Amino acid sequence: MQLRSCCVYSAGVLCVLLLIAGIAMALAQVFQKLINNRIKEQVVLENGTEAFSVWQTPPPPVHMQFYFFNLTNPAEVLEGDKPLVQQIGPYTYREHRPKEEVKFLDNGTRVAAVNPKTYVFEPNMSRGSEDDIVRTVDIPVVTVMEKYKDTVLISRIISDVMKAKGIGMFKTFRVGDLLWGYEDPLLKELKQFVSDDHFGLFYKKNGTDDGDYIFLTGKQNYQDFSRIDEWNGQSTLNWWSTEECNMINGTDGASFHPIITKTEKLYIFSSDLCRSIYAQYESDVSVRGVPGFRFVPPSEVFANITINPDNAGFCVPAGNCLGSGLLNASVCKEGAPIIMSSPHFYQADDKFVQDVIGMNPKKVEHETFIDVNPLTGLLLRGAKRLQVNVYLHQIPAFSQTEKIQTLVFPVMYLNESVVIDEESAKKLYAVVTEANVIINIPFIVISVGILLGVIFIVFMCRQQTPTNSEQEPLISS
């Protein structure tokens, strides 16, 4: 009987100790900090780490899809009507993007690299071939008009050449030529004024890199993992009119620092956009069974200065501001009147949608997003969606434009997407599962403590209940 009581009271004492220990560990986040510290030590750009291997040679397949807007009423547009466009595509390419010429600097705190991209056409994932024909604005023609519009003699010569050669503002192109390059008739005629008589939206961008990068390795601070420190030898840009807009912030979008919270902003530098942007948490997601956070760029990123005064630096020339949802990229596109936006003018002022017949912005199809695992910072799924537009307006020096409406004309949009592969997802799922088990150890301890408490209470109640012999009277009747 004494042994039984001893066991019962021991269970009660152990219950109290386990509850105290479990609650203390949960409040102090002992195992959470242990996991975080281990992840911080492992997610560093240095030889031999899994993080470096993934950063240098990204395992998930990346696909680049191009959609074009085929103009069906060019004559009417020249007479002042709205453009009527039909979307064609996608034309899909498998993208290979390894880091090359990798060199560690400053005792392993920084690493230099270039990121060449190679595109291989995927006919089975495309709707059409590179031989398809599309009619759109002739970007070299519009660029030449813009460049020489204030030079009377040269603009007159160019206008006469265009009339003599039958060169207009709109032209039909083979899709492959419009993407990767062709010899432009007007540029050929003006070769004494231009450095290259070829043009393509991705001319000289297949098999080449977009500049020299220096990244921080995260060795000194885990939040600096893969953050861009310099691009082309500069720590800031020089295209925009304010220091804030010229800042190079964040990573290249292929990877992020570990231990990501829902309250922070993820910064990304895009050489295509010629600027840095940021994304904010939107929702929890699951990709191939791996938990993640979805981050999306809010509308404020491309809002006009009445909504976001910080964007004043992107008004070029200074004070010349476009509406919300647009970025004048002419300063970094060799003077070409290129306007960047989201596809179908998603999140842009409604005016730009109404100016072109055929625009139909949809969040699910046209929004840029990033799905990232918050523990490791690894990219689970993502889509970068950008639209290339051309600014059209009347230019007095060129009679070809005398009736045209002022508008932002959509040429094409791209969807650069990635989804983590099955093998990488399995590895990451194992890491996340192990971390969850370790993090939940305090709650397991608390559960055991509660179980012992229940056992203790049951036995105590049984001890307090009198037995049948105890209930019998001492003297029977």
N, C-alpha and C positions, 0 to 999 in steps of 0.2 A: 504493500500500500504506500509506503514511504517512497519507494523507487518510482512508482507511478506518479505521485505528486511532484517528485523532483523533475521528472521528464516534462510534466505539464508546465511547471513554472519556468523551466529552461526554455521551452518553446515560446512562452510569453516574453521572456527577456530577449531571446533572439529575434522575435518579431519586432520588438521596439527598436533594437539595434539596426536591423535591416531597413526599417522604415526611415529611421534617422539618416542612415548612410545613403540610402537611395535618394531621398529628398534633397540631401545636401549635395550629392553629385549632380542631380538634375538642375538644381538652382545654380550651381557653380559651373555647369556645362563642361565638366571635366573631360568627358570623352569626345564631346563636340570639338573642344579646343585641341585635343590630341589628334583627332582626324584632320582638322584644319591645318595644324602645324606640319603634319606628315605630307599633306597634299602640297602645301606651300614649298616644302623642301624638294618634292619630286617634280613639280611643274616649273622647270627652269630650262632655259635654252643652253644646254651644254652637252657635249658628246656623251653618248651612252644612255641618255634619258629617253623615255618613251615620248615625252613632250617634244623633244628636239626632232625625233624621227618623224612624228606626225606633222610638225611645222615645216620641216624641210621637204618632205614628200607626202602631201596630203593624200590619204587613202581613198576617201569617197570620190566617186565619179562626179565631175562638174560638167554641166551642159550649158551651152549658150544657145538661146533661141532668138531668132530675129523675125519680127513681124513688120511688114511694109504696108503703107497706105497708098493704094493705087488710085490716082486721080482720074475720074471719069469725065470731067467737064472742063478741060483746060481752056478752051476758047471762051467759055462763059466767065471763067475766073478773070481772064484778061479784060473782060468787059465790065467787071465790077461785081459779079455774082459770088455767092458763097461757094467754096470748094465742096464737091461731093466725092468722098473717098470710100473705098472698100478695103477692109483689112485682108491681107493675104499672108499665108505662112501657117505654122512656123517653119523656118529653115533652121534645123538643129545641128549643132556641132559639139563633138566631144572636146572638152578643153583640158589640156595638160598644162600644169602650172607649178613645176618644182622650183624650189629655191636653189640658185646656183651661185658659184663664186663666193661661197660662204667663208668668212674670215672673222675670227674672234678678236676683239679689241679691248684694251683697258682692263686687263686681268679678268676677262670673261664677263664683264658687266655690259658690254655691247657686242653686237655682231652685225657685220656688213654682208649684204647679199643683193642679188638681182632676182627678178621674178619673171622670166620669159614665159610667154603663153603661146601655145600651139593649138590650132583649131583643125579638127578633122571632121568633114561632113558626114552626118549620119542620115542616109536616105530613109531608113526604116522608121526614124523618129520625126521625119519631116513631112510636110504637106506641100509637095512640089519639089522641083529641082533647082539647082543653081542656074539653069538655063531659062527659067521663067522670066517673063518680061513684066516690068513694072513702070508706070508713068508717074513721075514726081518732079519736083522743082530741080532745076539744074544748079546745084550749089556753087560750083566754080563761077558760073555766069553771075549769080547774085552777089557773090563775094567780090568779083572784079568791079561790078557796078558800085558797090558800097565803098570800095577802096579808092576809086577814082572819080566819085560823084562831084567832088569840089574842084577838080582839075579840068577846066573847060576844054582845052585842046585834046588831052588824052581821052577824056570821056567821049568827045565827038568822034575821034578815030575808032574807039572801041564800038560805039554805036553803029558806025558805018560798016565795020567789019562784020558785026553780028547780022546786019541786014543783007550784006553781000553773000555771006555764007549760010544764010537761013537759020541762024542760031537764035533760039528763043529762050524764054524763061522756064519752059517745061519740056521734058524730053523723056523718051522711053529708054530703059536700061535693062540689060541682063542682070539678074539678081547677083550673080557671082561677081560681075564687074563693079556694080555699085558698092558692094562690100569691100572687095579686096584690091580694086584699082583698075583704071582704064586710062587711055590717052584721051584727054579732053580737047576737042577741036579749038575752042577759044583760047585755052592756055597754050596750045601749040602755036597759034597765031601770035601770041604775046610772049613767046619764050624769051625775048630779050628783057622782059620786065619781071618774069617769074623764075623761081629757082627750079621748078619741076612742073612738067606739063602733064603729069598724071594726078588722078584724084580717086579716092575711095573712102568710104566711111571708116573702114579699118585698114586703109592703105599702109603698108609697112608695119602692121601690127600682128602679123601671123609669124610666130617664131622669134619675136623680138620682145624685149622687156620695156617697161615704162619708166625706167630710171634706176639710179643707185639708191638703195635704202640702207639705213643703219637703224637697227632695232635694239631696244633694251632687253636684256635676257631675263630680268626678274630676279637676278641673284641678290640684289640689294633690297628690293621691295617687290613682293609678289604681285602687287597691282601694276607694276611696270612690265609684266610679262608680255613680250612681243609688241610693245608699244613703239611706234615710230619716233625716233629721235631726230633723224635727218632724212631729207629726200633731195637727191641731186646736189648734195653738199651744203644744203641750206636747212636751217631749223624752222624757218618760216617761209611763207609764200610772198610774192610781191605783186600779185595781180589785183588785189582788192584795196580799198581806200582806208581801212581801219586795221589796227593791230589785231583785234579780236578775230576779224574775218580772215586774216592771213595766218592764223595759227594752224599748225599741223598737230591735230589731236588724235589720239587713239591708235588702233591697230589698222592693218590692211583689210580687216573683216574676215580673215580666214581663221583666226583664233583669238581668244580673250583670256584675261587673267582668271584664276580660280576663285572660289568663294564669292560668287556673285549674289548680290541681294536685289530684292524687288524695288528698292528705293533709289538705286543708283542709275546713272545714265551710261550707256555704252557708246563710246566715241569711235568713229571710223573715218579714216582719210581715204578719199576716192580720187585718184588721178583723173578718172573719166569726168568727174564733176568739177575738178580743180578746186576742191574745198573739203573741209571736214564737216561731218554731220553727226548727229547723235540719235540714239534710239532709247525709248523708255519701255518699261515693263507693261505688258498688256494682259497676259493670261498664262496659266499653267498649261503645259502640253505634254504629250507622251509620244516619242518617236521610236518605233521598233521596241517598245517596252521600256525605254530609258526616259526618266522624267526630265523635263526641261522648262525653262521660262521663255515665253515669246516676247521679244522686244521689237517695237516698230518705231520709225521716225514720226513724231507728232507733226501735225499740220504747221505748227509754229516754226519748224525748221526752214520752210520755204515761204513763210507768210510775208506779206508786205510790211512796211515799216510802221504803219498805224497799229498793226497787231503785235509785231515784234520789232521794236526799234533797233535791236542789236543787228538786224539785217541791213542796216543802212549802208554798211561797207560793201555790200554786194551790188549796189546801184552803180552801174558804170555806163558812161562817165558819171562822176559824182553827182548825185541828185536826180539822175535819170533812172527812176525806179519802175519796174514792171509790176504787174499785179501779183497776188498770192499764187503760189504754186509754180512759179517760173524762175529760172536763173539764166541771166545773160552771160553766156560762156565765151563770147567773142574775144575777150581779152586773152584767153588761153587757147584759142583755136585759130591762131594766125590771122585774126581779123575777120574770119568768116562769121556772118550774122547768125550764129548758132544759139538757139535757146533750148535749155534743158528743162524737162518736166517729168512728172510721173506719166505712165501710159494713159492715153485718152484724157489727159489733163486731170487725172484723179487728184483731188484736194486743191485744185486750182480754182480761180474765180470762174463762175459759171459763164461769163462772157466768152472765154476762150473755147469752151465746149460748144456754145451756140454759134460761134463764128464758122465752124466746120461741120458740115453735115456728115454724119457717120461716126461721131464720137459717142462712146457709151461707157463712161467710167464705172468700174466695179471694184469694190474693196478686195474681194477674194482673188481677182485676177490681176489687179494692177498695183497692189500695195507691196512695198518692200518690207521684208520681215527677217528676223533672225531667231531661230530656236536654239538655245544654248543650255548645256547641262550646268546648273549653278555650282555644283561641287568642283568640277574639274575645269570649267570654262571651255570645254570642247564643243565645237559646232555640231549640232545634230541635224539641222535642216535650215536652209536659208534661200532667199530669192532677192536678187538685186534687179529692180525693174526701172529702167530709164528710157525716156523718149527723146529723140533728136528732132528738133523743130527748126524752121528757118523763119526769120523775121522778114516779112514782105511789106513793102509800102511804095508809094509813088516817089520816083526819083526824077526830078525835072530834066536832068541831063539825058535821060534815056526814055524815048517815046514809048518803048515797049511796056512801060509801067504806068502810063498816064491815066488809066482808068481803074487800076487794081485797087482793091480795098486794103487798108492796113490790117494785117492779121498775122497770127503765129501759125505757120503752116506745118502740120505734122508729116515727117518723112518716114520714120520707122521707130519701133521701140524694141528693146532687148530685154530678155529675161535670163539672167545668169543664176542658175539654181544648183543646189547640192543637197543630197540626202545621205546621211551616214550609212555605210555599207553594213551588211549583216555581221560580218566577222568583227568589225570594230565595235558594233553595237553590243555584241555578246561580251566582249572584253570589258566594255564600259559598264554594262549591266552588272557584271560580277563585282567590279570595284564599288559601284554604288550600293549594291546589296550588302557587301561586307561592311561598308561604312555605316549603313543604317543599323546593322546588327550591333556594332560597337557603340554607336551613339545611343542606342536604346537599352544599353546595359543597366543604367540607373532605374529605368522603368521595370525591367525584369526583376531587379533586386526588390523594388517596391512591391511588385506582384507576389514574389515569394514571401515577403514580410506580411502582406495582407493574408495570404493563404495560411501562414503559421498563426496569425492572429485569430482567424476563424477556427482553426483547430484548437487553439488555447481556450477560446470562449466555449466551444462545444464541450470540452473536457471539464471545464470549470462548472458548467451548468450540470453536468452529469454527477459531479462530486457533491453538489449542493442538493440534489434530489434524493430524499430518503429511500432506502431499500425496503422491500416487503417485510423483512424481519424487524426493521426499525419501526414500522407502522403498527405491529401487533401489540395489544395491551399486555401489561405485565401480569395481570390476574384475569383469567378468563372467567366468563360467567358460567 
